[in-house]
């Protein structure tokens, strides 16, 4: 009998982005909705949002987070580069406001049914980003914009996350 035919080796399945791994769009809708429910009831934080209806703010944050974590690039297509500190410059982001933001975002992250490792990865980024956004004095000095701090070990350039090559 002649040499047996062998199947060609299957190429490894592509690694899912973090966005896909945590459930995609529905997960980020739930996260951002829960976050803004908290913001709506926190008057000092709510006062930072000029819109009467927080729906536009929800769309912006959801789009940003989806793109950051490897989802659709809609945020950049509609709004350009995120320039996080520049976009927040008109608002006094004090340590107190940061802590309020963190409280509501922590509640939102904890409300998701995610494995601990994914929850930790998401939370690490969000907490560092919140600290990076402080731009006004309070009970502690605000970080200098010139520090160029990485956020969550990533650039804040908002290029879509690519799956790790394996």
C-alpha positions in Angstrom: 0.0 0.0 0.0 1.3 3.4 -0.9 1.9 6.0 1.9 -1.2 6.9 3.7 -2.6 10.3 2.9 -2.5 12.6 5.9 -4.7 15.6 6.5 -2.9 18.9 6.4 -2.3 20.2 9.9 -5.1 22.5 10.9 -4.0 26.0 11.6 -4.7 27.1 15.2 -7.9 28.9 15.8 -7.5 32.7 16.1 -7.4 34.0 19.6 -10.5 35.9 20.5 -10.1 39.5 21.5 -10.9 40.5 25.1 -14.1 42.1 23.7 -15.2 38.7 22.3 -14.0 36.7 25.3 -16.2 38.7 27.7 -19.3 38.5 25.6 -19.0 41.4 23.1 -21.5 44.2 22.7 -24.1 42.9 25.3 -21.5 42.9 28.0 -20.4 46.5 27.3 -24.0 47.6 27.1 -24.7 46.1 30.5 -21.5 47.6 32.0 -22.1 51.1 30.8 -25.8 51.1 31.6 -25.1 50.0 35.2 -22.4 52.6 35.5 -24.6 55.5 34.4 -27.4 54.3 36.7 -25.0 55.0 39.5 -23.9 58.3 38.0 -27.5 59.5 37.6 -28.0 59.2 41.3 -24.7 60.8 42.3 -25.4 64.6 42.0 -21.8 65.9 42.2 -20.8 63.5 39.5 -24.0 63.9 37.5 -23.4 67.6 37.3 -20.3 67.1 35.2 -22.5 65.8 32.4 -24.0 68.6 30.3 -26.6 66.4 28.7 -30.0 66.2 30.3 -30.2 62.6 29.1 -27.2 60.4 29.7 -27.8 58.3 26.6 -25.2 60.1 24.5 -22.6 59.7 27.3 -23.5 56.0 27.5 -22.9 55.7 23.7 -19.6 57.4 23.9 -18.2 55.4 26.8 -19.5 52.1 25.5 -18.0 52.8 22.0 -14.7 53.8 23.6 -14.5 50.7 25.8 -15.6 48.3 23.0 -12.9 49.6 20.7 -10.2 49.6 23.4 -10.9 46.0 24.2 -10.8 44.9 20.6 -14.4 45.4 19.4 -15.7 47.6 16.6 -13.8 50.8 15.7 -17.0 52.9 15.7 -15.7 55.3 18.4 -12.7 56.5 16.3 -14.7 56.5 13.1 -17.3 58.9 14.6 -15.1 60.9 17.1 -11.5 60.5 16.0 -8.7 59.9 18.4 -9.9 59.6 22.0 -7.5 62.1 23.5 -8.9 61.2 26.9 -7.2 63.9 29.0 -8.0 66.6 26.4 -11.7 65.6 26.3 -11.9 65.7 30.1 -9.9 69.0 30.4 -13.1 71.2 30.5 -14.2 69.4 33.6 -12.7 69.5 37.1 -11.8 65.9 37.6 -10.8 66.0 41.3 -9.7 63.1 43.4 -13.3 63.1 44.8 -14.8 62.9 41.4 -12.4 60.1 40.5 -13.4 58.2 43.6 -17.1 58.6 42.8 -16.4 57.4 39.2 -14.5 54.5 40.5 -17.3 53.5 42.9 -19.9 53.4 40.2 -17.6 51.6 37.7 -16.6 49.1 40.3 -20.3 48.3 40.9 -20.8 48.0 37.2 -17.8 45.7 36.7 -18.8 43.5 39.7 -22.4 43.2 38.2 -21.0 41.4 35.2 -20.9 37.6 35.2 -17.2 37.4 34.3 -14.5 35.1 35.4 -12.2 36.7 38.0 -9.2 37.0 35.6 -11.2 38.9 33.1 -12.8 41.1 35.7 -9.4 41.8 37.2 -8.0 42.8 33.8 -10.9 45.1 33.0 -10.7 46.6 36.5 -7.0 47.2 36.4 -7.4 49.3 33.2 -10.4 51.2 34.4 -8.9 52.1 37.8 -5.6 53.3 36.3 -7.5 55.3 33.6 -9.5 57.0 36.4 -6.4 58.0 38.2 -4.9 59.3 35.0 -7.9 61.6 34.3 -7.5 63.6 37.5 -6.8 67.2 36.4 -7.7 69.4 39.3 -6.4 69.6 42.9 -8.2 68.1 45.8 -7.0 66.2 48.7 -4.1 64.9 46.7 -2.1 66.3 43.8 -3.3 65.6 40.3 -0.9 63.7 38.0 1.0 65.9 35.6 -0.1 65.6 32.1 3.5 65.4 31.0 4.0 62.2 32.9 2.6 60.3 29.8 1.4 57.5 32.1 0.5 54.3 30.4 -3.0 53.2 31.3 -3.4 49.6 32.2 0.0 48.8 30.6 -1.4 50.0 27.3 -1.2 53.1 25.3 -4.2 55.4 25.4 -4.0 55.8 21.7 -7.1 53.6 21.3 -5.8 51.5 18.5 -8.0 48.4 18.6 -6.5 45.6 20.7 -5.2 42.7 18.6 -5.3 39.2 19.9 -1.9 38.0 21.2 0.1 35.9 18.7 0.6 32.5 20.1 
